[in-house]
Amino acid sequence: MAQASLWMGAIAGSLFTLSFHPVSATPETQSSIHQSAEVNREAVLAIALGGSAAIGIGLSAAVNRNGNRKPSAQPDRFAAVSFDRVSRPLQQKLVRALHGDRPAAQRLFTQASFKTPGKSSDWYAEKVIYDLERDRGK
């Protein structure tokens, strides 16, 4: 529908532009051309307004179709993932592995949750601990 309204607008715009294009005519035919141009100008204006309305309707339909999506029935993957939801022993182990740097532990935890979405909070903590131990050669 949006494509059809865009085509209508393009046609109306081109007709509208053509109606203002000067016509070279002899003095005898100039009065008859002038009268028909007045009629055509009104018709072209009507077509242009109709095309504009069609474009507006098409664009609003496209925006409504894409902009008003219903929320999915699936819960948000990141809603339950939080460093505060990690079990205390895993939190302590991760913070100890980073020599007490809790903000760094939270950053690494968040990065892991974005890299591999859909896992539990404890899984991310274990993954960060595993990666730290692997990188340190333990």
C-alpha positions, -999 to 999 in steps of 0.1 A, spaced: 0 0 0 28 24 8 44 17 -26 11 25 -44 7 58 -25 43 67 -33 37 61 -70 5 81 -69 24 110 -52 52 108 -78 27 109 -107 7 137 -91 39 157 -85 51 153 -120 17 163 -134 16 193 -110 51 204 -122 40 200 -158 10 222 -153 33 252 -145 56 246 -175 53 274 -199 36 266 -232 48 282 -264 18 287 -287 6 310 -314 -16 340 -304 -46 323 -320 -44 292 -299 -31 308 -268 -66 317 -254 -79 281 -259 -47 267 -243 -50 291 -214 -86 280 -207 -77 243 -209 -47 250 -187 -69 265 -160 -91 234 -160 -60 211 -160 -44 232 -132 -74 226 -110 -75 189 -119 -38 186 -112 -42 203 -78 -69 179 -69 -47 150 -80 -18 164 -60 -39 167 -29 -52 132 -33 -17 119 -38 -5 137 -7 -33 123 13 -25 88 -1 12 92 9 2 104 44 -21 74 48 5 50 35 32 63 57 11 64 88 0 28 81 37 18 77 46 35 110 17 19 128 27 -15 114 63 -12 125 61 11 155 33 -4 175 45 -39 180 30 -59 207 53 -71 234 63 -107 229 51 -134 252 87 -144 258 102 -128 289 131 -105 286 163 -124 284 182 -98 305 156 -92 332 167 -119 356 204 -115 350 221 -95 376 254 -98 395 234 -94 427 215 -126 420 247 -147 419 251 -170 449 273 -156 477 300 -182 473 304 -175 436 303 -137 441 331 -140 467 351 -163 445 349 -140 415 357 -109 436 387 -127 452 399 -137 417 400 -100 408 418 -91 441 387 -74 456 378 -53 426 340 -57 427 332 -31 399 355 -51 376 337 -83 385 304 -67 377 317 -54 343 330 -89 334 297 -104 345 277 -80 323 300 -85 293 295 -123 296 257 -119 298 257 -99 266 280 -123 248 259 -154 257 223 -144 265 198 -167 281 219 -183 308 215 -181 346 233 -156 368 254 -183 384 264 -196 349 278 -162 340 297 -159 372 312 -194 367 321 -185 331 339 -154 342 358 -173 369 367 -200 343 379 -175 318 400 -157 344 416 -189 355 422 -200 320 438 -167 310 461 -169 341 472 -204 332 458 -222 362 
